[in-house]
Amino acid sequence: MDFKILGEISNIEIIAIGSKIRILPFLQEEFGRGRWRKLKGTVEVELENGDVRIAEVHWFEAHGIGKKFLRIKRYLD
């Protein structure tokens, strides 16, 4: 991960659930079966160069497995 999350993720929305997730077979093979969801939210991040920005982040999550593949989709500031 090339950034650090500062604070809590807010404005969380579900983008896709289950079979609507394109990489579902990979997630199940890599991390196990679960109720996988793709989510997005807003959070303040610190980049590698020290800049602090507000960003929209996307990630995959399943109960008991946690957040995986957290990435910045776009900057909001």
Secondary structure, DSSP 8 states (H G I E B T S, - for coil): --EEEEEEEEEEEEEEEGGGSTTHHHHHHHH-SS--EEEEEEEEEEETTS-EEEEEEEEEEETTTEEEEEEEEEE--
